[in-house]
Amino acid sequence: MTAIVDDTSPFWAYHPNAVQRRLYRFTADVYRYGWIGKRIFGRLRWLDRTLASGGIADVERFGLRWRLYRSGNVSDSRLLLRPDSFDPLETDLLLQRVRTGFAFVDVGANCGFYALRVAAAGGRVVAIEPHPEMFRRLQFNAALNPDSPVRLLQSAVGDRTGEIRLAEDSRNLGRTRIDDTGTVAVEMRPLLDILGDEGLDRLGALKVDVEGFEDLVLVPFFRDAPEALLPGTIVAEHTWSDHWTEDWRQIAGERGYREWARTPTGNVILIRDP
């Protein structure tokens, strides 16, 4: 599968019309109203795709510019149609913690939702995304927001250095995951190696969303990271926890972390008190 990417047309080439903009305001609100709201949301999403002249929308969300894709990536769809319900607990906590010298690393950055918002708040951000087409989308969104600079790296993150393969999900590019039978070859590097190359000796927060391979990222990190490098906040996906060979949360607990929350969107938040 080759994902759709347009990183050459200028911003607003896919400007939603007045009907679509009104529709987006309604979809953002109606999703909050339980089962019936979600049913209505599904109909409105279908209507948006029917009205659209293409699969792309250029919009502003949270004071930032985005080129979003209506299908094939859930994060794009959530940011387009229901931005206020896109990981609000996680992002609110991260944004509250940004201060001078705050560094944030986003492993599995997708379209840049976390990375660009933290950068806009003044954080130093490194965003890491392995999938080639998804990385191009991330690059374009970052380029649309030069006042919120993000350091972008195309790489998988894991427990070793070397080539690995990714298997794509045609319905959701964000569910791309490591699989020996995959068709996309990318380089993998350990997180500590990346942090060293980027000159990061302190972290304010770390987010990891790598579809069931969080243990490959976090077990070596917690095992070997110096005390000064341990971030105060960690946001990580846990919906694939049955795929982990080792529970990184236990090792995190040994390094002083406690579970702060499990969110409705399948993330776990860990806090390390000073």
Buried (B, 14 or more C-beta within 10 A) or exposed (E): EEBBBBEEEEBEEBEBEEEBEEBBEEBBBBBEEEEEBEEBBEEBBEBBEEEBEEBBBBBEBBEBBBBBBBBBBBBBBBBBBBBEBBBEBBBEBBBEBBEEEBBBBBBBBBBBBBBBBBBBBBBBBBBBBBBBBBBBBBBBBBBBBEEBEBBBBBBBBBBEEEEBBBBBBEEBBBBBBBBEEBEBEBEBBBBBBBBEEBEBEBBBBBBBBBBBBBBBBBBBBBBEBEEEBBBBBBBBBBEBBEEBEEBBBEBBBEBEBEBBBEBEBBBBBBBBEE
